[in-house]
Protein backbone atom coordinates (compact mmCIF):
# COMPACT_ATOMS: atom_id res chain seq x y z
CA UNK A 1 0.00 0.00 0.00
CA UNK A 2 1.36 3.41 -0.92
CA UNK A 3 1.23 6.56 1.16
CA UNK A 4 -1.37 7.97 -1.22
CA UNK A 5 -3.78 5.15 -0.28
CA UNK A 6 -4.23 5.87 3.44
CA UNK A 7 -7.92 6.52 2.81
CA UNK A 8 -8.29 2.74 2.27
CA UNK A 9 -7.17 1.93 5.82
CA UNK A 10 -9.69 1.48 8.64
CA UNK A 11 -9.78 3.55 11.81
CA UNK A 12 -8.24 1.98 14.91
CA UNK A 13 -9.98 2.18 18.27
CA UNK A 14 -8.12 1.92 21.59
CA UNK A 15 -9.75 1.56 24.97
CA UNK A 16 -8.53 3.77 27.80
CA UNK A 17 -10.44 3.42 31.03
CA UNK A 18 -13.92 2.46 29.90
CA UNK A 19 -13.92 4.53 26.70
CA UNK A 20 -12.98 3.83 23.09
CA UNK A 21 -10.78 6.45 21.41
CA UNK A 22 -10.32 6.76 17.68
CA UNK A 23 -7.10 6.82 15.65
CA UNK A 24 -7.50 7.82 12.02
CA UNK A 25 -5.24 6.36 9.31
CA UNK A 26 -3.46 9.70 8.92
CA UNK A 27 -2.57 9.49 12.63
CA UNK A 28 -0.79 6.13 12.45
CA UNK A 29 0.41 5.88 8.83
CA UNK A 30 2.60 8.66 7.49
CA UNK A 31 4.98 9.82 4.78
CA UNK A 32 8.50 9.12 6.08
CA UNK A 33 10.35 10.02 2.89
CA UNK A 34 13.18 12.53 3.02
CA UNK A 35 11.52 14.88 0.55
CA UNK A 36 7.90 14.21 1.61
CA UNK A 37 7.18 12.76 -1.84
CA UNK A 38 5.14 9.76 -0.60
CA UNK A 39 7.89 7.34 -1.65
CA UNK A 40 8.41 5.86 1.85
CA UNK A 41 5.64 5.25 4.37
CA UNK A 42 5.86 4.26 8.02
CA UNK A 43 3.54 2.91 10.65
CA UNK A 44 3.55 4.98 13.86
CA UNK A 45 2.69 1.99 16.06
CA UNK A 46 5.37 -0.24 17.51
CA UNK A 47 5.26 -3.45 19.50
CA UNK A 48 7.01 -3.82 22.83
CA UNK A 49 7.63 -6.45 25.48
CA UNK A 50 6.31 -4.38 28.36
CA UNK A 51 3.03 -4.78 30.19
CA UNK A 52 2.02 -1.25 29.19
CA UNK A 53 1.92 0.93 26.09
CA UNK A 54 3.12 4.48 25.54
CA UNK A 55 0.52 6.50 23.69
CA UNK A 56 2.17 9.54 22.17
CA UNK A 57 1.64 12.11 19.46
CA UNK A 58 0.10 9.66 16.98
CA UNK A 59 -2.63 8.80 19.47
CA UNK A 60 -3.17 12.38 20.70
CA UNK A 61 -3.58 13.96 17.25
CA UNK A 62 -6.98 15.57 16.97
CA UNK A 63 -7.59 15.58 20.71
CA UNK A 64 -7.40 18.33 23.27
CA UNK A 65 -5.82 16.70 26.32
CA UNK A 66 -6.12 17.67 29.97
CA UNK A 67 -3.46 16.29 32.32
CA UNK A 68 -4.28 16.55 36.02
CA UNK A 69 -1.32 15.04 37.85
CA UNK A 70 -2.67 15.95 41.30
CA UNK A 71 -5.86 13.89 40.88
CA UNK A 72 -4.40 11.34 38.43
CA UNK A 73 -6.73 12.36 35.62
CA UNK A 74 -6.33 12.43 31.84
CA UNK A 75 -9.15 13.96 29.84
CA UNK A 76 -9.40 13.72 26.04
CA UNK A 77 -11.89 15.45 23.78
CA UNK A 78 -11.75 16.15 20.02
CA UNK A 79 -10.63 19.74 19.38
CA UNK A 80 -12.72 22.17 17.34
CA UNK A 81 -11.30 21.19 13.92
CA UNK A 82 -10.78 17.49 14.63
CA UNK A 83 -12.28 14.80 12.39
CA UNK A 84 -12.43 12.39 15.34
CA UNK A 85 -15.53 11.14 17.10
CA UNK A 86 -16.13 11.71 20.80
CA UNK A 87 -15.02 8.78 22.94
CA UNK A 88 -17.67 6.12 23.35
CA UNK A 89 -18.38 4.18 26.53
CA UNK A 90 -17.78 0.47 26.06
CA UNK A 91 -17.10 -2.81 27.74
CA UNK A 92 -13.69 -4.39 28.04
CA UNK A 93 -13.23 -6.97 25.27
CA UNK A 94 -12.84 -10.59 26.32
CA UNK A 95 -11.94 -12.11 22.93
CA UNK A 96 -8.27 -12.84 22.31
CA UNK A 97 -6.95 -11.94 18.86
CA UNK A 98 -4.69 -14.44 17.12
CA UNK A 99 -1.02 -13.57 16.92
CA UNK A 100 0.09 -11.89 13.71
CA UNK A 101 2.17 -13.97 11.34
CA UNK A 102 5.46 -12.47 10.24
CA UNK A 103 7.29 -13.45 7.16
Secondary structure, DSSP 8 states (H G I E B T S, - for coil): --GGGGGGS--EEEEETTEEEEE-HHHHEEE--TTSSSSSEEES----SSSS----HHHHTTEEEEEETTTTEEEEEE-TT------EE--------------
